[in-house]
């Protein structure tokens, strides 16, 4: 158990690195561009990182089922740390973008592998509490990150936003060393052909959310996915195992989480903007409202493991989706009349459903899967969440930009999210109540 504690802290530190990196960069990036030049390449600092860290998620899951989680996570942290060192030494925007790609290749494995290890080490009851800890780290980092980024930029140098990852990365690896994996991992053939087809297709679809001539990227991306499916049908050991899609629990819970992330999960990106421009609120006060979601998240995810044992997966998916839809309906109907406190309370309730469903979804992806595909099943759901959130945020951004005012745009965003949340309510009824293990108990 003591060894597990060290591993747990290693996973906490891994989550901390990822969370801080995401939030510090938002503050420091304008200064970086001023010093390095190349304003036309500004967006690519984030785009290349997003592509590398998203597309590699299923590959890390696949490899973890073959070679184990420990060495692979240490490799991912090491690659992320190396990328951080190179980013800190970059002397042009082009080299920084390349090094951000290396950093993203490491980041793609850090969170998924951490979640997979949690699934290997801890019981269902404990996993909800651990995910609450991880969620609180992201919440705290969303506040501390920008402040820390400002400190590094003003007191030291923007390069320290990357160099700070060096001691954190070393600490992570040291905490993981005592971890002894109990499972036996089966080395099989890796379908790199399928991975590259899949990766290129998804990259094109993700790029469509960040470029002007998006239609061609979407068309070519979808054609690539069709080719991927046709090729994988003939593959004896496909990149994404067929058993993932024949398993009703995995299929329906993944489809649910994809649509769920397309809906209300991305609205938090625009609420501070609405409060700043629509209500003339300060940056600090408008950003602080997102703490409501973090608070609710912890209340929803902490008891999720115990609730799964007691109520089963299906009931919790139904309850969580109903809470999201009802809180979303309140936001849509009363947006212009809501006080700051009123919005804070509604977002807290919505945060409870976020925490509950993300915890239950993660545990479902692990418990519905056989032991030899648990890693790829977990990583696939996280991948679909990322895809759903990216596409959802892009659609919401278009709705806001095309509206006559920020208030109308935000109403349109909530209407769009509300319609999709009703779809998740419907999908929740098709998710199995329990896994085979829970039925035996």
N, C-alpha and C positions, 0 to 999 in steps of 0.2 A: 504493500500500500504506500509506503514511503517513496518508493521509486515512482509510483503513479503520480504522487504529488509533484515531483520534479518534472515529470512529463507534462502534467497539467499546466504548470507555470511556463514551460516551454511553449505550449500551445497558446497561452495567454499573451506571451511576448510576441509570438508570431502574428496574432490578431492585432496587437498594438502597432507593430511595424506597418501592416497594411493600412490600418485606419489613419495613422499619423501621416503616412505618405500621401494619401488621398486628400487630406484636409490642408496639409502644409503647402502643397503645390498650388492650391487655389490662391493663396495669399502671395506667394513668392514669384509666381510666373510673370507678372507684369515687369518686375525688376529684372528678371532673367532676360527677357526680351530686350529691354533697354540696353543692357550691357553687351549682349551677344549680337543684337541686330536680328534682322529677318522676321519682321512683324508678320509677313505674309505666311510664315510657317508656324505661327503661334498655336493654332488649333492642333497641329500634329504632335505637339508635346503630349497631349492627352489622348489623341486618336490612336497613335501607335501603341501606347501603353494599354489602352482598352482592348485593341485587337489582339495583342499578344497574350494578355492575361485572360481573355475570354475564350479564344479558340483552343488554347492548350488545356483547358479544364478537363474535358473528357479524356484526353490522352493521359494526363496524370492519374485519373481514376482507373483507366485500363492498366497502366503500368503498375499501379499500387496493388492490383489483384494478382500480378505476376511476380513482382519482386519485393513486395512488402511496403509498408508505409514509412518506416523510420528513415531508411537510407534515402528514399525519394524526397521526403520532406527536408532532410538535411541538405540534399542537393539543391532543392528549390530555394531554400533560404540562402545557401551559398551563392547561387546564381543571382538572386535578388541583390545580395550584398555587393557582389562584383559589379553588377549594373549600377548600383548606387555610387560606388567608388569612381567608376568611369564617368557617370553623370557629373559628379563633383569636379572632375578634371576637364570637362568639356570646354572647348574654346570657340565653338561656333554652334549655331542652331542645328545645323545638319548633324554634327557629331552628337549633340545632346539628344536629338530625336532617335538616332541609331541606338544610343546607350539606354534610352528610355525603353526601347523595344526589348533589349536584353533584360532590363529590370522587370518588364512585364512578363517575360517568359518564366522568370522565377516566381513572380506574384501569382501566376495562374495556378500554381500548385499549393501555395501556402494555406489558404483558407479551406479549400476542399479537403486536402490531406489532413488538416487539423480536425475537421468535422468527422472524417472517416475514422481517425484514431480514437476520437471520443466515442464513436459507435462501437469500436472494438473493445475499449477498456471499461466503459461504464454501463450500468444498467439503464433500462428505459426510464425509470423513475428519476435517475440522477441527471440524465441528459438534458432535460428541460431546464434545470437549474444552471447547468454549465452554459447552455446557449444564452440564458439570461445574462450571465457574466460577460460573454462575448458581445452581446448587444449593448451592454452598458459601456463597454470599452469604446465601441463605435460612437456612442452618444457623447461620452466625455471627450473623445478625440475631436468631435465636430466643434467643440468649444475651445479646447486647449490647442488644437492644431493650428488654426489661423493666428492665435496669439503667439505661439511658438515660432511660426513662420515669420511673423513680423519682427520678433526679437532677433532671429538669425539674420534677417535682411538688414536691419538697422544697426545692430550692435556688432555683428561679426561679418558674415558674407552669406549670400544665397547658397553658396556651395555647401554650407554646413547643414542645409536641409537634407542633403544626401549623405554627408559624412557621418551624421548622427546615427545612421543605420548600421554602421560598422560594429560598434560595441553591442548594440541590440541584437544583431545577427549572431555574433559570437556567443552571447549569453543564451540565445535560443538553442544553438547547437550543443552547448555544454549541458543544458537541461535535458536534451533528448538522448544523450549518450547512455544513461542508465536504463532506458526503455528496452525491454526484451519482449519481442513479439511472440505470441503463443501460437498463432495460426500458421498453417503450412500453405505456402504459396506455390501455385502451379505455373511454371513457365510455359507459355504457348507462343504460337506464331503471332507476330504483330502485323496487322494489315495496314502498312504505311500508305499504300495506294489509296485505301479508303479514307485514311486520316487526312491526306493532302487534298483529296477531292472535297471532303467535308469542310476542312479548314478554309480552303480558298473560297468555297461557296458562301460560307457564313461570313467571312471577311468582307466579301463584296456586299452582302446584305447590310452588314454593320456600317460599311463605308457610305452606303446610300443615305444613312442618317446624318452624314457630315459633309456631303458634297452637293454642288448645285445641280448637276445633271444626274440626279438620283435614279431616274427611270431605267437607264441602261444598266446600272449596277444591280438593280432589283431583278431585271429580266435575266441577265447573265447569271446572277446568283441562284435564282430559282431553277434555271436550266441545269446548273451545276449540281444542285440537290437532286434533281430528277436522274441525272447521270449517276450520281452517287448511289441512289437507291437501286438502280438497274444493275450496277456493277456489284453491289454488296449482295444482291440476291444470288449471284453465282459464286460468291466467295465462301469457302469452307469455314474460315474463321474470320467473320466480319468484324470491322472495327467496333461497331455497336452490336452486341449479341442479340440475336433474334428473340431470345428468351425475355429480354427486357420489354418487348412489345407484345408478347403473348401473355405476360403476367398482368392480369387486370388491375391489381393493386398498384403496380408501378406505373402502368400506362395512364390510368385515370388520375392518380395523385400528381403525376408530372404534368399532364394536360391541365389539371386544375391550377397548379402553381404558375404555369406559363400564362394563362389567361388572367390569373390574379395579379401578376406583376405587370401585365399590360394595363390594368385598371388603376385602382386608387394608390398603389404603392408608389408610383412616380409623382403624385400630386404634391408631395412635400417639397419637391424641387422648386415649385412656383409659389407656394404660400407666402414665404418671406417677400418675394417680389411684389405680390399683390398687396401686402400690408404696407410696403414702402411706397409704391407708386399710387395705389388706390386710396390708402388711408394716411399717407404722408407720415408713416411711422419711422422711427430711427432704425438703423441697420442692426444695432444691438438688440432692441426690443423685438424686432421682426424675426431675427434669428433665434431668439430665446424661446419662441413659441414651439419650435421643433422638439424642445425638451419634453413636451406633452406626449409625443409619440414614443419617446424613449422610456418615459415613466410607465406608460400603458403597456409597452412591449415587455418590460420586466414582469409586470403582473400577469400577463398572458402566457409567457413562456416558462416561467419558473415552475408552476404546478402541472405543466403539459404532460410530463411523463406519467405522473400518477393518474391523471385524468384519462390517458389512453388505456391504462389497465382497467379502469373502472367503467368507462363509457364506450371505448372502442374508437377507431379512427373516423368512421363515417359520421357519427353524431357530432364529433368535434369539428369536422370540416363543415358540416351543415350549420352548426351554431356560429362558428367563426365567420362564415360567408354571410350569414344573416346580419350579424353585428356590423360587418363592413358595409353592407348594402344600406342598412337603416341609418348608420352614422353618415354615410355618403349622401343619402337622401336629405338629411337635415342640413348638410353643408350646401347642397344645391338649392334647396328651397329658401333658406334663411341667410344666405351668404352676406347680403348687403345690410341685414339687420343685426347680425351677430356682433356682440361686444368682444373685446379681446379675451375676457375670461370665458365667455360662452364658446368661442372657437377653441380655446385651450382645452376645455372640458370635452368637447366633441372629438377633438383630435386624440385626447387621452383614451377615450373609449375605442376609437379606431386603432390606436396603438395596441390595445389589448388584443384585438383580433389579429393584427399583424404578428405579434409575438406568439400567440397561440398557433396560428396556421403555419408560420415558418418553422416552429419547433416540431409540430405534428408532421408537417410535410417532410422535414429532414429525417425524422425517426421512421416514418413510413417508407421512405426510399431505401432505408437500410434493412428494416425488418421484413418487408415484402420480398426482398431479394435473397437469392441463395448466397451462401458464404463466398463462393468463387467469383461472384459478380457484384458484391456489395460496394466495392470501390467505384466501379464504373457507374453503378446505379445512383450512388450519392452524388458523384461529380456531374452526371447528366442532369439531375434536377437543379443543381446550382448553376449549371450552364444555361438551362432554359430560363431560370430566374433572371440571369444577366441579360439574356436576349430579350425577354419580355419587358424588362425595365427600360432597356435602351430604346426599343421601338416605341414603347408607351410614352416615354419622355419626349421623343422626337415628335410624335403625333400631337402631344399636348402643347409643345412649343409652337407648332404650326397653327393650332387653334387660337393661341394667344396672339401670335403675330398678325393673324389675319382679321382679328376682331377690331371693332371701332374703338374700344377702350379696354383697359386691363380688367375691369369689373365684368364686362361682357365676356371677355376671353376666359376668365376664370370660371364663369358660369358654364361656358361651353365645355371646359375641361372636366368639370364635375359631372356634367350630363353624360359626356363620353364615358367617364369612369363608372358612373352609375349603371349605364347600360351593360357594360362588361361585367360588373359585379353581379348583376342578375344572372348572367351566364354561369358564373362560378357557383351561384346558389343551385342552379340546375345540375351542374356537374357533380356537386358534392353528394347528391343522392345515388350516384353510380360508383362511389368508392366503397370497397369492402369494409365491413365493420371491424374485422380483426385479421391478424396474420395467423398462420397455422400454429405458431408457437403460443400465441395468446389463447387460441381455442383449446389447446391441450391443457392449459392452466385453468 
